[in-house]
Amino acid sequence: MNLSKFRNYFLSAAAAAMLLTMPCFAEVPENQNCTPTVKTVQEQKLCSIHNVSLGMSEDEVRNTLGAPSFKNKRKTAWHYRSVSGGVRGQSDPQVKFENKTVKSVIGSTLNLNGKIVLQSKDSEENIEKALGPCPNKFKGVSDDILIYAYPEHKLQIVTQKGRIMVMGLGVE
């Protein structure tokens, strides 16, 4: 693996790990008079990553993406490789389950109403075009990393140097 590929792989892995460990949504009330409410978004499954949305069952995920490439030891996290539109050689998407329903999903393709609206490497400008004004933006682990948080969708988008790296639904 050449140095450039290793650097990109490392940054993507670091961004995904950062999403998994951030406490952002633990402090945000479920509905801050945003429309639509989190519950409505989840029930209608408007917002998804690789067409996987919060609250889906294991069977629904399997029907959407097929069998996972591998699962963690407890079988609570499914990892996919070679999914159309996914990042090559990395788990994309990564789906975490709690009580056999999707608790969080991290990946490179964001869908609204089944239509792809954002992908990794898109510019930051496309984020607000697709989702509207961002209520919460904050710096990441370095000055060139910016995180867009949309609590009404339980969505976070990590960017670096103005480009989308990874997106997460239900990450806390």
C-alpha positions as CSV (number, residue, x, y, z in Angstrom):
1,M,0.0,0.0,0.0
2,N,1.5,3.3,-1.0
3,L,1.7,6.2,1.5
4,S,-1.0,8.2,-0.2
5,K,-3.6,5.3,0.0
6,F,-2.5,4.6,3.6
7,R,-3.1,8.2,4.6
8,N,-6.6,8.3,3.0
9,Y,-7.5,5.0,4.7
10,F,-6.2,6.2,8.0
11,L,-8.1,9.5,7.8
12,S,-11.4,7.7,6.8
13,A,-10.9,5.3,9.7
14,A,-10.2,8.1,12.1
15,A,-13.2,10.1,10.9
16,A,-15.5,7.0,11.4
17,A,-14.0,6.4,14.9
18,M,-14.6,10.1,15.7
19,L,-18.2,9.8,14.8
20,L,-18.7,6.7,17.0
21,T,-17.2,8.4,20.0
22,M,-18.7,11.9,19.9
23,P,-21.3,12.7,22.5
24,C,-23.0,15.4,20.4
25,F,-26.6,14.1,20.4
26,A,-26.7,13.1,24.0
27,E,-27.0,16.8,24.8
28,V,-29.5,17.8,22.2
29,P,-33.3,17.5,22.9
30,E,-35.0,15.2,20.5
31,N,-37.1,18.0,18.9
32,Q,-36.0,21.6,19.0
33,N,-39.1,22.7,17.1
34,C,-37.4,21.5,13.9
35,T,-39.6,20.1,11.1
36,P,-39.8,17.2,10.6
37,T,-39.3,15.6,14.1
38,V,-36.8,12.9,14.6
39,K,-39.6,10.3,15.1
40,T,-41.2,11.4,11.8
41,V,-37.9,11.1,9.9
42,Q,-37.3,7.7,11.4
43,E,-40.8,6.4,10.7
44,Q,-40.8,7.6,7.2
45,K,-37.2,6.6,6.7
46,L,-36.5,9.8,4.8
47,C,-32.8,10.0,5.8
48,S,-30.6,6.9,5.2
49,I,-27.0,5.9,4.5
50,H,-26.7,3.4,1.6
51,N,-30.5,3.1,2.0
52,V,-30.2,1.9,5.6
53,S,-32.1,4.0,8.2
54,L,-32.4,4.1,11.9
55,G,-34.9,1.5,13.3
56,M,-34.6,-1.0,10.5
57,S,-34.6,-4.6,11.4
58,E,-31.8,-7.0,10.6
59,D,-34.0,-8.6,7.9
60,E,-34.7,-5.2,6.3
61,V,-30.9,-4.4,6.3
62,R,-30.2,-7.9,4.8
63,N,-32.9,-7.3,2.1
64,T,-31.4,-3.8,1.3
65,L,-27.7,-4.6,1.3
66,G,-27.5,-8.4,1.3
67,A,-25.4,-10.5,3.7
68,P,-22.7,-8.5,5.5
69,S,-19.0,-9.0,4.6
70,F,-18.4,-9.8,8.3
71,K,-19.9,-9.2,11.7
72,N,-18.3,-8.3,15.0
73,K,-18.0,-11.1,17.6
74,R,-21.3,-10.2,19.3
75,K,-23.0,-9.9,15.9
76,T,-24.2,-6.4,16.8
77,A,-22.2,-4.6,14.1
78,W,-22.3,-5.6,10.5
79,H,-19.6,-4.4,8.1
80,Y,-20.1,-4.3,4.3
81,R,-17.4,-4.1,1.6
82,S,-17.9,-3.8,-2.1
83,V,-21.4,-2.2,-1.8
84,S,-22.2,-0.1,-4.8
85,G,-20.9,3.5,-4.1
86,G,-19.0,2.3,-1.0
87,V,-15.3,3.1,-0.4
88,R,-13.1,0.3,-1.7
89,G,-11.3,-1.8,0.8
90,Q,-13.1,-0.3,3.8
91,S,-16.3,-1.2,5.7
92,D,-18.8,1.1,4.0
93,P,-21.4,1.1,5.4
94,Q,-21.0,0.0,9.0
95,V,-24.3,-0.8,10.7
96,K,-24.7,-1.1,14.5
97,F,-27.7,-2.9,16.0
98,E,-29.3,-2.7,19.4
99,N,-32.1,-5.2,20.1
100,K,-31.9,-6.4,16.5
101,T,-32.7,-2.9,15.1
102,V,-30.4,-0.3,13.5
103,K,-29.0,2.0,16.2
104,S,-26.4,3.7,14.0
105,V,-25.0,3.5,10.5
106,I,-21.8,5.1,9.1
107,G,-21.0,5.4,5.4
108,S,-20.2,7.4,2.4
109,T,-23.6,7.9,0.7
110,L,-26.5,9.8,2.1
111,N,-30.0,9.3,0.7
112,L,-33.1,11.4,1.2
113,N,-36.4,9.7,0.2
114,G,-34.2,7.0,-1.5
115,K,-32.3,9.5,-3.7
116,I,-28.6,10.0,-3.3
117,V,-28.0,13.6,-2.2
118,L,-24.5,13.5,-0.7
119,Q,-21.4,11.3,-1.1
120,S,-17.9,11.3,0.3
121,K,-15.6,13.7,-1.5
122,D,-18.5,16.1,-2.3
123,S,-17.8,19.7,-1.2
124,E,-19.1,21.2,2.0
125,E,-21.2,23.6,-0.1
126,N,-23.4,20.6,-1.2
127,I,-24.3,19.8,2.4
128,E,-26.5,22.8,3.1
129,K,-27.9,22.7,-0.5
130,A,-29.1,19.2,0.2
131,L,-30.2,19.5,3.9
132,G,-30.7,23.2,4.5
133,P,-28.9,25.4,7.0
134,C,-26.9,23.5,9.6
135,P,-27.9,24.2,13.2
136,N,-24.6,22.9,14.7
137,K,-21.1,23.1,13.2
138,F,-18.0,22.5,15.2
139,K,-14.3,21.8,14.7
140,G,-12.9,18.2,14.8
141,V,-9.6,16.9,16.0
142,S,-7.7,19.3,13.7
143,D,-8.4,22.8,12.3
144,D,-9.1,21.4,8.8
145,I,-11.9,19.0,10.1
146,L,-15.4,20.4,10.4
147,I,-18.4,18.5,11.6
148,Y,-22.0,19.3,10.5
149,A,-24.6,18.1,13.0
150,Y,-28.3,17.9,12.1
151,P,-30.0,16.8,15.3
152,E,-33.4,16.6,13.7
153,H,-32.0,13.8,11.5
154,K,-29.6,12.4,14.1
155,L,-27.0,13.0,11.4
156,Q,-23.4,14.1,11.5
157,I,-21.2,14.8,8.5
158,V,-17.4,15.0,8.9
159,T,-15.5,17.1,6.4
160,Q,-11.8,17.7,5.9
161,K,-10.4,20.6,3.8
162,G,-13.9,21.3,2.5
163,R,-14.7,17.8,1.4
164,I,-17.0,15.2,2.9
165,M,-15.2,12.3,4.5
166,V,-17.9,10.2,6.2
167,M,-21.5,10.5,7.4
168,G,-23.2,8.9,10.4
169,L,-26.8,8.5,11.5
170,G,-27.6,7.9,15.1
171,V,-24.0,8.4,16.2
172,E,-23.7,9.6,19.8
